């Protein structure tokens, strides 16, 4: 089976923050605020999804494929040693979003 990846985006959990200090900005073309709320809930082992007002993390975009490239060395150079890394990938031609989280640097 052959498939392509489109809109390869990365973000990491920068730091816990109070909602009023988190800027509302679009950090990804793949995930939205509802996804961020759900991901934050998973990381905190919550059985229910955070409301948009109670998200405990803010994300910082580190690398975007269509701006930074899709090479292994680029990923390594830009993302190495960031703790709390989230990787998000959209499968081209589908609505499927894949991802992973690593709390270690």
N, C-alpha and C positions, 0 to 999 in steps of 0.2 A: 504494500500500500504506500503510495506516495502522496505527500501533502506538503503544503507550504505554510510558512508562518508570516503573518502580516502584523504590522504595528507592534513590534516587540517593545514592550515598555517595562521599566524597572522603577521601583521606588523603595525607600526604606523607611522604617519607623524611626523617625528622627528623635523624638522625645515625647514623653507624656505632656499633655497641655490642657489647660482649661479652655473650654469651647470659645470663650470670648477672645482669647489670644490667637486662636487658629484662624488663618486667613481662608476665606472661601475662594479658592481658585481651582481651576481645572488642571489637575496634575497629569491626567492620562486621557488618551483617546480610547482606551480599552475599558477602564473601570470608572464608576461614578461614585458619588458619596454614599449611596446605599451599599455598594460593594465594600467600601472602606469601613462602614459600620459593621458589616458582617465579618469581615476579616479581623477587625479589632476584637470582636466578640470571641472569635475562635482562639486568637492569641491569648486572651485573658481567661480561656476555659469557661466562658459563660454559656448557659443553656439557652438563653434567649438573646436575640440580636439587639445591640445597642440602638437606641433611637438616634436620629441625626444630631440631636442636641447633646447627647451624652457620649459621643465618640471620644475615646481616651487617647488617641494618637493623631499626629499629623504626619503626612507623608511628604517626602522630599524627592522629587524626580532626580535620579542620578544619570540614567542613560535612556535614550530613546532611539530605537533602531533607525527610524527614517531621518534622524538628525546626526547620530553618532556612528552609525554603521552596525553591521551584524557579524563582526569578526570576534573570535574568541579572545584575541589579545586586547581588543578594545574593551570588552566586558571586564577582563581581568584588571586592566589598568584603571578603569573608572570605578569598579565596584569592590575590589579587593579591600579587605580590612574594615568594611562597614558592618557593624553589628546590627541585627534586626532587619536583615534584608528580605524584601519581598520581590519575587520575580513573577511577572505577569506576561502571558503570551496569548495571542488570539490566533486561532487556526484560520488561515485564509479560506474564504469561500463559505465559512460557517459562522454561527454565533457562539461557537465553543471557545471558552476562556479557560486556560490552564495556568497553574501557578504553583509557587512554593514559598515557604518561609523558613529562614534559618536565623535563630536568635544569636548565633555565635559569629564572631568576626573571622 
